[in-house]
Amino acid sequence: MKKVLCILLSALLVLGAVAAFAACGNKTNTDNTTAPAAPDSAKQKLIVGFDAEFPPFGFVKEDGSYDGFDLAMAKELCSRLGWDFEAVAIDWISKDAELKSGNINCIWNGFTYTGREDQYTWSDPYVDNSIVLVVKADSGITSAADLAGKSVMAQAGSSAVDAIDANEEFKNSLKEVIQLADYNTGFMDLDSGAVQAVAADLGVATYNINAKGGEYVILEEPLSTEQYAVGFLLGNTELRDAVNAELLKMAEDGTMKSIAENYVDDGLVLESLCLCK
């Protein structure tokens, strides 16, 4: 009888252990199904590469924050699409490396489409631009021919360099073309006499003329004409298509022009908005 009781007691202990194990297993499964969902990591983020010394399209305000027509456009576009937005100041000459590495996923900063059509995947052009020559108002220089034997500055890696290179007669007439990282330095060199002209985009030229109160003038004949567009890594049509569709809507519903009006004092020419015509 004692042996039978021992056997029954052992069986009950085993059944209890199995039930406890099953209960633990059920609790784990319940916890897994009720755990909070992971954050949505698939939300699109537009990471805009820009030159922080390229007003009115991108620049640093006195308080240290980033501003500019193109950044304002990109930020508004992201707001409308429910995307995250980030502006990343880059060295312009390193723009391709930044794009290929994924540090940025677009270049939106007075980026010249003309002549680079096959190098990037592009939005529709949205601004007509000219590369112009800026000289000091009291220099006596009135034409490109007057710059023969003189020094001209252009930003390294810019379409201004391309425009000079494309005009061999003009380039060969110069003493030198000085390529610098930014236009702030270039205009300081113009002030000091280290260069006699700056080759720059029309918006940059207008900004500096407005800032200096007439100390500079733009020579009448531009070096070249071109258009701006948003550039994406070659082949990234999915992101381009989404951005381009909203960009066209912003031009059509008046948002683009409304934003542009905030940057007229910074040198933006409203008549240059080719998508708004």
Backbone as CSV, one residue per row, in Angstrom:
resi,resn,N_x,N_y,N_z,CA_x,CA_y,CA_z,C_x,C_y,C_z
1,MET,0.840,-1.223,0.000,0.000,0.000,0.000,0.860,1.252,0.000
2,LYS,1.911,1.222,0.770,2.817,2.373,0.869,3.471,2.622,-0.482
3,LYS,3.817,1.487,-1.195,4.469,1.616,-2.498,3.501,2.261,-3.505
4,VAL,2.225,1.858,-3.435,1.226,2.425,-4.349,1.063,3.923,-4.127
5,LEU,1.052,4.349,-2.867,0.919,5.788,-2.555,2.111,6.567,-3.091
6,CYS,3.296,6.005,-2.995,4.506,6.677,-3.496,4.426,6.867,-5.005
7,ILE,3.924,5.790,-5.681,3.813,5.883,-7.142,2.807,6.959,-7.543
8,LEU,1.650,7.008,-6.829,0.635,8.026,-7.125,1.154,9.437,-6.872
9,LEU,1.884,9.606,-5.782,2.441,10.927,-5.450,3.433,11.386,-6.511
10,SER,4.258,10.474,-6.970,5.247,10.813,-8.010,4.535,11.237,-9.299
11,ALA,3.479,10.521,-9.647,2.733,10.864,-10.868,2.126,12.250,-10.779
12,LEU,1.573,12.587,-9.607,0.977,13.917,-9.421,2.029,15.026,-9.556
13,LEU,3.216,14.786,-9.012,4.303,15.774,-9.107,4.711,16.009,-10.562
14,VAL,4.783,14.928,-11.345,5.148,15.059,-12.756,4.100,15.847,-13.516
15,LEU,2.793,15.515,-13.273,1.710,16.236,-13.939,1.716,17.721,-13.594
16,GLY,2.029,18.025,-12.317,2.098,19.436,-11.886,3.199,20.183,-12.600
17,ALA,4.350,19.521,-12.772,5.471,20.168,-13.452,5.136,20.455,-14.913
18,VAL,4.473,19.456,-15.563,4.083,19.647,-16.966,3.116,20.810,-17.106
19,ALA,2.153,20.902,-16.205,1.159,21.995,-16.251,1.823,23.346,-16.050
20,ALA,2.787,23.370,-15.101,3.493,24.640,-14.837,4.280,25.079,-16.051
21,PHE,4.950,24.087,-16.721,5.734,24.402,-17.914,4.842,24.945,-19.024
22,ALA,3.669,24.293,-19.175,2.723,24.743,-20.204,2.231,26.146,-19.921
23,ALA,1.973,26.429,-18.632,1.506,27.773,-18.257,2.545,28.815,-18.590
24,CYS,3.826,28.501,-18.312,4.910,29.444,-18.628,4.973,29.686,-20.127
25,GLY,4.832,28.581,-20.899,4.864,28.733,-22.359,3.732,29.608,-22.854
26,ASN,2.568,29.445,-22.319,1.431,30.271,-22.742,1.651,31.727,-22.404
27,LYS,2.258,31.999,-21.267,2.501,33.381,-20.848,3.472,34.069,-21.803
28,THR,4.516,33.333,-22.222,5.495,33.905,-23.143,4.843,34.269,-24.475
29,ASN,4.011,33.375,-24.993,3.337,33.646,-26.255,2.427,34.853,-26.149
30,THR,1.725,34.974,-25.037,0.838,36.116,-24.837,1.621,37.417,-24.818
31,ASP,2.784,37.424,-24.113,3.609,38.633,-24.052,4.079,39.038,-25.438
32,ASN,4.464,38.058,-26.257,4.969,38.368,-27.583,3.895,39.006,-28.452
33,THR,2.673,38.524,-28.329,1.623,39.047,-29.198,1.121,40.404,-28.750
34,THR,1.356,40.766,-27.504,0.861,42.059,-27.017,1.975,43.086,-26.882
35,ALA,3.211,42.731,-27.266,4.327,43.683,-27.163,4.078,44.866,-28.093
36,PRO,4.504,46.058,-27.709,4.300,47.232,-28.559,4.974,47.038,-29.909
37,ALA,4.364,47.571,-30.967,4.940,47.461,-32.301,6.201,48.300,-32.398
38,ALA,7.170,47.835,-33.194,8.413,48.580,-33.395,8.115,49.858,-34.156
39,PRO,8.925,50.895,-33.943,8.708,52.134,-34.681,8.770,51.889,-36.177
40,ASP,8.015,52.673,-36.938,7.992,52.540,-38.395,9.282,53.083,-38.971
41,SER,10.182,52.173,-39.362,11.478,52.583,-39.893,11.433,52.814,-41.400
42,ALA,10.259,52.582,-42.021,10.147,52.699,-43.467,9.730,54.099,-43.902
43,LYS,9.525,55.016,-42.977,9.119,56.379,-43.327,10.203,57.037,-44.175
44,GLN,9.801,57.621,-45.293,10.751,58.233,-46.214,11.413,59.456,-45.585
45,LYS,12.707,59.600,-45.821,13.446,60.767,-45.360,14.182,61.369,-46.535
46,LEU,13.991,62.642,-46.755,14.710,63.356,-47.807,15.919,64.026,-47.172
47,ILE,17.111,63.612,-47.575,18.356,64.162,-47.029,18.973,65.026,-48.119
48,VAL,18.863,66.322,-47.958,19.230,67.275,-48.998,20.668,67.746,-48.794
49,GLY,21.505,67.498,-49.783,22.852,68.046,-49.778,22.844,69.441,-50.380
50,PHE,23.508,70.394,-49.694,23.497,71.778,-50.190,24.778,72.499,-49.784
51,ASP,25.067,73.560,-50.504,26.206,74.434,-50.228,25.715,75.545,-49.305
52,ALA,26.268,75.619,-48.110,25.795,76.577,-47.111,26.252,78.013,-47.398
53,GLU,26.992,78.204,-48.481,27.439,79.547,-48.850,27.030,79.850,-50.291
54,PHE,25.769,79.566,-50.593,25.264,79.750,-51.943,23.893,80.428,-51.909
55,PRO,23.833,81.641,-51.361,22.553,82.359,-51.322,22.130,82.751,-52.736
56,PRO,20.840,82.837,-53.002,19.712,82.696,-52.069,19.202,81.260,-51.921
57,PHE,19.910,80.306,-52.510,19.399,78.932,-52.556,19.734,78.130,-51.307
58,GLY,20.862,78.424,-50.685,21.241,77.791,-49.429,22.275,78.640,-48.717
59,PHE,22.049,78.910,-47.434,22.999,79.732,-46.683,22.751,79.568,-45.185
60,VAL,23.645,80.143,-44.392,23.530,80.094,-42.933,23.068,81.456,-42.429
61,LYS,22.007,81.473,-41.653,21.496,82.720,-41.089,22.372,83.171,-39.918
62,GLU,22.119,84.376,-39.449,22.923,84.929,-38.353,22.824,84.091,-37.088
63,ASP,21.691,83.420,-36.888,21.525,82.595,-35.686,22.130,81.195,-35.839
64,GLY,22.765,80.946,-36.991,23.416,79.671,-37.220,22.552,78.615,-37.885
65,SER,21.284,78.909,-38.106,20.385,77.941,-38.740,20.523,78.015,-40.260
66,TYR,20.113,76.945,-40.924,20.169,76.877,-42.377,18.920,77.492,-42.983
67,ASP,19.102,78.147,-44.127,17.970,78.778,-44.816,18.279,78.787,-46.306
68,GLY,17.321,79.266,-47.079,17.498,79.364,-48.521,16.250,78.912,-49.245
69,PHE,16.079,79.394,-50.463,14.893,79.066,-51.252,14.756,77.567,-51.476
70,ASP,15.844,76.914,-51.863,15.756,75.482,-52.154,15.467,74.667,-50.898
71,LEU,16.050,75.039,-49.783,15.787,74.327,-48.536,14.337,74.530,-48.097
72,ALA,13.833,75.745,-48.268,12.433,76.011,-47.918,11.494,75.195,-48.805
73,MET,11.845,75.076,-50.070,11.043,74.262,-50.985,11.059,72.803,-50.558
74,ALA,12.246,72.291,-50.250,12.380,70.880,-49.861,11.632,70.594,-48.565
75,LYS,11.738,71.516,-47.622,11.060,71.333,-46.341,9.545,71.316,-46.512
76,GLU,9.028,72.217,-47.335,7.587,72.259,-47.598,7.133,70.986,-48.305
77,LEU,7.921,70.524,-49.255,7.576,69.295,-49.967,7.486,68.116,-49.010
78,CYS,8.434,68.004,-48.099,8.420,66.905,-47.127,7.207,67.002,-46.206
79,SER,6.853,68.223,-45.818,5.684,68.417,-44.961,4.422,67.940,-45.665
80,ARG,4.307,68.244,-46.939,3.124,67.848,-47.703,3.039,66.333,-47.899
81,LEU,4.184,65.680,-48.003,4.215,64.243,-48.233,4.288,63.428,-46.941
82,GLY,4.461,64.112,-45.804,4.594,63.401,-44.542,5.943,62.731,-44.372
83,TRP,6.977,63.285,-45.028,8.322,62.735,-44.960,9.138,63.455,-43.887
84,ASP,10.207,62.812,-43.442,11.211,63.486,-42.624,12.129,64.281,-43.542
85,PHE,12.693,65.368,-43.001,13.562,66.253,-43.788,14.857,66.503,-43.028
86,GLU,15.958,66.468,-43.751,17.256,66.817,-43.164,18.081,67.562,-44.201
87,ALA,18.673,68.677,-43.785,19.570,69.443,-44.650,21.003,69.177,-44.203
88,VAL,21.861,68.801,-45.147,23.254,68.479,-44.839,24.160,69.398,-45.653
89,ALA,24.905,70.260,-44.963,25.853,71.143,-45.639,27.056,70.324,-46.100
90,ILE,27.402,70.447,-47.379,28.493,69.668,-47.955,29.491,70.586,-48.650
91,ASP,30.713,70.086,-48.831,31.654,70.737,-49.729,31.193,70.445,-51.147
92,TRP,30.977,71.483,-51.923,30.364,71.297,-53.241,31.187,70.371,-54.126
93,ILE,32.481,70.441,-54.013,33.333,69.616,-54.861,33.218,68.135,-54.496
94,SER,32.666,67.840,-53.303,32.516,66.448,-52.848,31.084,65.934,-53.008
95,LYS,30.263,66.663,-53.747,28.834,66.332,-53.830,28.588,64.930,-54.371
96,ASP,29.360,64.491,-55.359,29.144,63.165,-55.934,29.453,62.060,-54.923
97,ALA,30.543,62.231,-54.182,30.909,61.237,-53.167,29.856,61.170,-52.069
98,GLU,29.315,62.312,-51.676,28.269,62.350,-50.647,27.016,61.623,-51.122
99,LEU,26.676,61.801,-52.388,25.479,61.174,-52.938,25.670,59.658,-53.080
100,LYS,26.822,59.249,-53.577,27.067,57.818,-53.785,27.186,57.053,-52.469
101,SER,27.684,57.721,-51.423,27.845,57.060,-50.125,26.527,56.920,-49.371
102,GLY,25.504,57.672,-49.782,24.227,57.655,-49.089,24.136,58.661,-47.954
103,ASN,25.170,59.487,-47.764,25.086,60.538,-46.739,23.977,61.535,-47.069
104,ILE,23.691,61.691,-48.352,22.555,62.486,-48.818,21.847,61.643,-49.881
105,ASN,20.571,61.942,-50.147,19.900,61.217,-51.229,19.383,62.136,-52.325
106,CYS,19.727,63.420,-52.231,19.493,64.319,-53.358,20.372,65.549,-53.198
107,ILE,20.590,66.234,-54.306,21.286,67.526,-54.305,20.274,68.559,-54.757
108,TRP,19.948,69.476,-53.867,18.905,70.476,-54.156,19.445,71.813,-53.666
109,ASN,20.154,72.497,-54.567,20.820,73.731,-54.137,21.378,74.481,-55.339
110,GLY,20.476,75.017,-56.165,20.957,75.704,-57.356,21.836,74.776,-58.177
111,PHE,21.365,73.540,-58.379,22.171,72.503,-59.013,21.887,72.505,-60.514
112,THR,22.931,72.732,-61.299,22.770,72.897,-62.735,22.504,71.571,-63.436
113,TYR,21.383,71.546,-64.133,20.958,70.390,-64.927,21.620,70.388,-66.297
114,THR,21.721,71.557,-66.903,22.222,71.700,-68.267,23.663,71.207,-68.373
115,GLY,23.880,70.274,-69.295,25.215,69.727,-69.505,25.542,68.535,-68.625
116,ARG,24.655,68.241,-67.657,24.872,67.099,-66.764,23.714,66.096,-66.857
117,GLU,22.983,66.166,-67.935,21.746,65.396,-68.067,21.946,63.897,-67.833
118,ASP,23.090,63.366,-68.257,23.328,61.922,-68.175,24.083,61.496,-66.923
119,GLN,24.409,62.439,-66.047,25.224,62.115,-64.879,24.396,61.825,-63.632
120,TYR,23.138,62.293,-63.628,22.250,62.128,-62.475,20.855,61.802,-62.983
121,THR,19.989,61.386,-62.075,18.561,61.294,-62.368,17.925,62.592,-61.869
122,TRP,17.192,63.278,-62.729,16.790,64.659,-62.468,15.275,64.819,-62.327
123,SER,14.906,65.827,-61.526,13.543,66.352,-61.550,13.398,67.220,-62.788
124,ASP,12.189,67.717,-63.027,12.027,68.740,-64.051,12.782,69.995,-63.622
125,PRO,13.409,70.713,-64.559,14.045,71.992,-64.207,13.001,72.972,-63.677
126,TYR,13.372,73.748,-62.667,12.426,74.684,-62.060,12.912,76.126,-62.050
127,VAL,14.183,76.369,-62.381,14.723,77.732,-62.410,15.595,77.901,-63.652
128,ASP,15.388,79.008,-64.370,16.305,79.420,-65.431,17.422,80.240,-64.793
129,ASN,18.651,79.963,-65.191,19.789,80.644,-64.573,20.793,81.065,-65.639
130,SER,21.605,82.041,-65.284,22.715,82.464,-66.133,23.985,82.502,-65.295
131,ILE,25.114,82.181,-65.938,26.416,82.394,-65.321,26.900,83.755,-65.783
132,VAL,27.139,84.639,-64.830,27.488,86.030,-65.145,28.836,86.392,-64.543
133,LEU,29.370,87.507,-65.004,30.628,88.031,-64.489,30.345,89.264,-63.643
134,VAL,30.850,89.264,-62.410,30.669,90.384,-61.487,32.001,91.098,-61.325
135,VAL,31.977,92.428,-61.448,33.184,93.236,-61.271,32.871,94.384,-60.316
136,LYS,33.886,95.034,-59.823,33.670,96.218,-58.992,33.142,97.352,-59.863
137,ALA,32.212,98.109,-59.313,31.545,99.156,-60.090,32.518,100.224,-60.578
138,ASP,33.595,100.441,-59.829,34.552,101.484,-60.204,35.773,100.930,-60.938
139,SER,35.691,99.696,-61.431,36.861,99.057,-62.054,37.120,99.528,-63.471
140,GLY,36.116,100.089,-64.123,36.268,100.479,-65.523,36.080,99.317,-66.477
141,ILE,35.792,98.137,-65.952,35.573,96.944,-66.778,34.102,96.913,-67.193
142,THR,33.867,96.877,-68.498,32.489,96.909,-68.991,32.130,95.710,-69.855
143,SER,33.101,94.861,-70.167,32.834,93.690,-71.009,33.823,92.585,-70.668
144,ALA,33.520,91.379,-71.143,34.421,90.249,-70.916,35.771,90.496,-71.564
145,ALA,35.784,91.219,-72.686,37.044,91.508,-73.371,37.977,92.344,-72.502
146,ASP,37.407,93.163,-71.621,38.224,94.004,-70.736,38.946,93.193,-69.668
147,LEU,38.588,91.917,-69.510,39.237,91.064,-68.499,40.471,90.352,-69.046
148,ALA,40.856,90.638,-70.264,42.056,90.032,-70.840,43.266,90.335,-69.968
149,GLY,44.010,89.275,-69.617,45.197,89.428,-68.785,44.900,89.570,-67.310
150,LYS,43.652,89.375,-66.928,43.260,89.547,-65.531,42.824,88.215,-64.910
151,SER,42.625,88.232,-63.586,42.282,87.020,-62.835,40.779,86.968,-62.565
152,VAL,40.193,85.785,-62.749,38.760,85.571,-62.518,38.593,84.409,-61.547
153,MET,37.710,84.584,-60.577,37.424,83.531,-59.603,36.146,82.805,-59.972
154,ALA,36.119,81.482,-59.725,34.902,80.669,-59.847,34.966,79.576,-58.796
155,GLN,33.806,79.138,-58.329,33.767,78.086,-57.313,34.196,76.755,-57.921
156,ALA,35.058,76.050,-57.204,35.529,74.745,-57.671,34.364,73.774,-57.832
157,GLY,34.357,73.047,-58.934,33.303,72.060,-59.180,31.982,72.645,-59.611
158,SER,31.952,73.925,-59.940,30.688,74.599,-60.258,30.473,74.705,-61.759
159,SER,29.246,75.063,-62.123,28.945,75.277,-63.537,29.618,76.544,-64.061
160,ALA,30.050,77.429,-63.178,30.799,78.604,-63.628,32.141,78.183,-64.215
161,VAL,32.781,77.201,-63.597,34.025,76.657,-64.155,33.758,76.039,-65.515
162,ASP,32.651,75.286,-65.611,32.290,74.660,-66.890,32.053,75.713,-67.962
163,ALA,31.409,76.816,-67.584,31.110,77.871,-68.552,32.391,78.530,-69.063
164,ILE,33.340,78.740,-68.165,34.621,79.322,-68.581,35.376,78.356,-69.485
165,ASP,35.401,77.076,-69.096,36.104,76.070,-69.896,35.507,75.943,-71.298
166,ALA,34.183,76.129,-71.386,33.508,75.992,-72.677,33.788,77.170,-73.603
167,ASN,34.210,78.297,-73.031,34.510,79.492,-73.824,36.030,79.637,-73.912
168,GLU,36.622,78.871,-74.817,38.083,78.790,-74.878,38.733,80.145,-75.163
169,GLU,38.129,80.911,-76.040,38.706,82.221,-76.384,38.769,83.105,-75.145
170,PHE,37.687,83.137,-74.396,37.669,83.943,-73.175,38.669,83.403,-72.153
171,LYS,38.674,82.098,-71.948,39.585,81.496,-70.960,41.044,81.774,-71.305
172,ASN,41.395,81.632,-72.583,42.786,81.843,-72.999,43.219,83.292,-72.896
173,SER,42.236,84.200,-72.863,42.579,85.618,-72.752,42.923,86.017,-71.319
174,LEU,42.514,85.185,-70.356,42.699,85.528,-68.948,44.115,85.238,-68.472
175,LYS,44.509,85.923,-67.432,45.772,85.581,-66.763,45.640,84.242,-66.060
176,GLU,44.496,84.051,-65.351,44.268,82.805,-64.611,42.810,82.717,-64.185
177,VAL,42.387,81.476,-63.934,41.094,81.214,-63.314,41.379,80.614,-61.945
178,ILE,40.972,81.310,-60.911,41.224,80.860,-59.538,39.977,80.145,-59.027
179,GLN,40.122,78.870,-58.719,39.000,78.082,-58.215,39.102,77.984,-56.694
180,LEU,38.058,78.459,-56.029,38.011,78.446,-54.569,36.801,77.643,-54.102
181,ALA,36.804,77.284,-52.819,35.751,76.416,-52.282,34.412,77.126,-52.162
182,ASP,34.418,78.456,-51.980,33.142,79.150,-51.754,33.212,80.568,-52.300
183,TYR,32.022,81.137,-52.519,31.939,82.474,-53.093,32.187,83.578,-52.080
184,ASN,32.007,83.316,-50.808,32.339,84.333,-49.813,33.798,84.747,-49.935
185,THR,34.673,83.758,-50.045,36.100,84.040,-50.213,36.357,84.739,-51.535
186,GLY,35.639,84.307,-52.576,35.825,84.911,-53.884,35.496,86.393,-53.899
187,PHE,34.403,86.776,-53.252,34.036,88.195,-53.242,34.959,89.012,-52.326
188,MET,35.516,88.392,-51.309,36.538,89.087,-50.515,37.785,89.331,-51.355
189,ASP,38.125,88.363,-52.212,39.268,88.550,-53.111,38.982,89.641,-54.138
190,LEU,37.730,89.740,-54.568,37.352,90.813,-55.487,37.512,92.164,-54.796
191,ASP,37.103,92.244,-53.546,37.254,93.496,-52.782,38.715,93.898,-52.636
192,SER,39.555,92.911,-52.397,40.977,93.198,-52.137,41.778,93.418,-53.407
193,GLY,41.222,93.058,-54.551,41.943,93.203,-55.805,42.726,91.969,-56.209
194,ALA,42.590,90.875,-55.432,43.294,89.638,-55.772,42.746,89.040,-57.069
195,VAL,41.453,89.275,-57.336,40.857,88.924,-58.628,40.106,90.148,-59.133
196,GLN,39.891,90.193,-60.430,39.211,91.350,-61.016,37.765,91.051,-61.413
197,ALA,37.371,89.784,-61.295,35.983,89.417,-61.594,35.661,88.098,-60.914
198,VAL,34.377,87.908,-60.655,33.869,86.647,-60.120,32.841,86.112,-61.108
199,ALA,33.033,84.862,-61.539,32.045,84.193,-62.388,31.112,83.408,-61.472
200,ALA,29.827,83.752,-61.504,28.893,83.166,-60.538,27.505,83.041,-61.139
201,ASP,26.661,82.253,-60.482,25.254,82.162,-60.853,24.576,83.505,-60.605
202,LEU,23.549,83.786,-61.403,22.865,85.075,-61.320,22.358,85.358,-59.912
203,GLY,21.771,84.353,-59.229,21.253,84.576,-57.879,22.335,84.960,-56.895
204,VAL,23.476,84.291,-56.969,24.607,84.609,-56.089,25.111,86.020,-56.371
205,ALA,25.203,86.361,-57.648,25.658,87.699,-58.025,24.704,88.775,-57.508
206,THR,23.414,88.557,-57.699,22.408,89.536,-57.257,22.426,89.689,-55.744
207,TYR,22.570,88.576,-55.021,22.655,88.632,-53.563,23.809,89.522,-53.115
208,ASN,24.971,89.329,-53.691,26.147,90.093,-53.273,26.052,91.556,-53.686
209,ILE,25.427,91.838,-54.822,25.210,93.224,-55.226,24.264,93.914,-54.245
210,ASN,23.183,93.222,-53.864,22.243,93.795,-52.891,22.911,94.023,-51.542
211,ALA,23.761,93.090,-51.139,24.413,93.183,-49.833,25.438,94.314,-49.782
212,LYS,26.037,94.619,-50.921,27.108,95.612,-50.957,26.630,96.993,-51.375
213,GLY,25.339,97.141,-51.642,24.799,98.472,-51.942,25.378,99.115,-53.171
214,GLY,25.574,98.355,-54.238,26.005,98.941,-55.503,27.504,98.971,-55.726
215,GLU,28.269,98.301,-54.898,29.727,98.284,-55.095,30.131,97.393,-56.261
216,TYR,29.229,96.475,-56.651,29.505,95.566,-57.757,28.494,95.794,-58.873
217,VAL,28.882,95.375,-60.082,27.949,95.365,-61.216,28.130,94.045,-61.967
218,ILE,27.077,93.656,-62.680,27.110,92.463,-63.518,27.340,92.900,-64.964
219,LEU,28.311,92.282,-65.619,28.536,92.593,-67.025,27.328,92.128,-67.841
220,GLU,27.022,92.859,-68.885,25.767,92.659,-69.616,25.672,91.277,-70.254
221,GLU,26.753,90.775,-70.838,26.701,89.510,-71.567,27.014,88.335,-70.642
222,PRO,26.065,87.387,-70.436,26.354,86.230,-69.578,27.324,85.269,-70.263
223,LEU,28.037,84.497,-69.444,28.930,83.478,-69.992,28.134,82.303,-70.559
224,SER,27.011,81.974,-69.908,26.175,80.867,-70.370,24.790,80.979,-69.752
225,THR,23.854,80.252,-70.304,22.522,80.119,-69.714,22.284,78.642,-69.410
226,GLU,21.499,78.373,-68.381,21.313,77.006,-67.907,20.027,76.913,-67.104
227,GLN,19.755,75.731,-66.572,18.596,75.522,-65.710,18.997,74.721,-64.479
228,TYR,18.243,74.949,-63.395,18.427,74.203,-62.157,17.379,73.099,-62.051
229,ALA,17.779,71.979,-61.444,16.842,70.901,-61.137,17.341,70.188,-59.890
230,VAL,16.527,69.297,-59.354,16.925,68.480,-58.210,17.602,67.223,-58.749
231,GLY,18.807,66.943,-58.262,19.561,65.804,-58.758,19.565,64.639,-57.776
232,PHE,19.377,63.432,-58.310,19.383,62.198,-57.521,20.439,61.260,-58.092
233,LEU,20.829,60.268,-57.302,21.766,59.271,-57.786,21.225,58.646,-59.065
234,LEU,22.084,58.484,-60.049,21.662,57.938,-61.333,20.955,56.603,-61.140
235,GLY,19.720,56.527,-61.626,18.928,55.318,-61.492,17.894,55.350,-60.382
236,ASN,17.965,56.348,-59.502,17.009,56.425,-58.396,15.730,57.122,-58.861
237,THR,15.014,56.433,-59.726,13.808,57.028,-60.310,12.639,57.042,-59.328
238,GLU,12.631,56.123,-58.377,11.512,56.051,-57.433,11.427,57.323,-56.583
239,LEU,12.567,57.731,-56.005,12.567,58.948,-55.196,12.352,60.162,-56.075
240,ARG,12.994,60.179,-57.251,12.809,61.310,-58.166,11.354,61.494,-58.542
241,ASP,10.673,60.405,-58.876,9.280,60.512,-59.320,8.385,61.088,-58.228
242,ALA,8.606,60.667,-56.981,7.786,61.160,-55.872,8.028,62.650,-55.646
243,VAL,9.299,63.050,-55.673,9.636,64.467,-55.474,9.128,65.301,-56.635
244,ASN,9.336,64.823,-57.840,8.966,65.608,-59.014,7.464,65.844,-59.095
245,ALA,6.686,64.820,-58.769,5.226,64.965,-58.815,4.760,66.068,-57.867
246,GLU,5.338,66.111,-56.661,4.931,67.140,-55.691,5.477,68.502,-56.073
247,LEU,6.669,68.535,-56.672,7.257,69.791,-57.128,6.366,70.454,-58.178
248,LEU,5.840,69.656,-59.082,4.939,70.184,-60.107,3.658,70.728,-59.490
249,LYS,3.153,70.050,-58.470,1.962,70.531,-57.774,2.235,71.865,-57.084
250,MET,3.422,71.989,-56.490,3.771,73.227,-55.797,3.895,74.396,-56.764
251,ALA,4.350,74.114,-57.971,4.422,75.160,-58.989,3.024,75.546,-59.458
252,GLU,2.168,74.547,-59.625,0.823,74.787,-60.161,-0.081,75.496,-59.160
253,ASP,0.032,75.153,-57.867,-0.897,75.749,-56.895,-0.385,77.056,-56.287
254,GLY,0.767,77.551,-56.771,1.273,78.848,-56.331,2.226,78.792,-55.147
255,THR,2.441,77.601,-54.583,3.314,77.483,-53.409,4.748,77.869,-53.741
256,MET,5.240,77.440,-54.897,6.619,77.743,-55.279,6.853,79.255,-55.359
257,LYS,5.955,79.949,-56.017,6.111,81.402,-56.153,5.984,82.085,-54.796
258,SER,5.075,81.605,-53.961,4.890,82.191,-52.633,6.159,82.061,-51.796
259,ILE,6.795,80.896,-51.849,8.058,80.707,-51.118,9.142,81.587,-51.713
260,ALA,9.184,81.672,-53.038,10.223,82.462,-53.717,10.167,83.933,-53.316
261,GLU,8.964,84.444,-53.105,8.822,85.859,-52.748,9.539,86.204,-51.446
262,ASN,9.747,85.203,-50.589,10.454,85.444,-49.326,11.955,85.619,-49.522
263,TYR,12.460,85.325,-50.728,13.907,85.349,-50.952,14.324,86.346,-52.036
264,VAL,13.407,87.213,-52.425,13.742,88.227,-53.421,14.830,89.155,-52.895
265,ASP,14.748,89.559,-51.645,15.765,90.442,-51.067,17.119,89.754,-50.955
266,ASP,17.119,88.414,-51.017,18.374,87.663,-50.962,18.936,87.384,-52.350
267,GLY,18.272,87.923,-53.378,18.811,87.801,-54.726,18.031,86.920,-55.672
268,LEU,16.941,86.296,-55.220,16.168,85.431,-56.108,15.378,86.278,-57.104
269,VAL,15.438,85.882,-58.365,14.721,86.582,-59.433,13.445,85.795,-59.741
270,LEU,12.290,86.380,-59.431,11.020,85.669,-59.595,10.786,85.225,-61.034
271,GLU,11.245,86.030,-61.985,11.017,85.707,-63.394,11.803,84.471,-63.832
272,SER,12.743,84.011,-62.970,13.553,82.851,-63.341,12.839,81.530,-63.046
273,LEU,11.679,81.571,-62.375,10.973,80.347,-62.014,10.276,79.761,-63.232
274,CYS,10.966,78.892,-63.946,10.449,78.426,-65.236,9.256,77.491,-65.099
275,LEU,9.083,76.820,-63.970,7.912,75.957,-63.781,6.645,76.749,-63.512
276,CYS,6.818,78.008,-63.141,5.658,78.833,-62.792,5.144,79.632,-63.994
277,LYS,5.778,79.491,-65.141,5.377,80.288,-66.305,4.237,79.626,-67.052
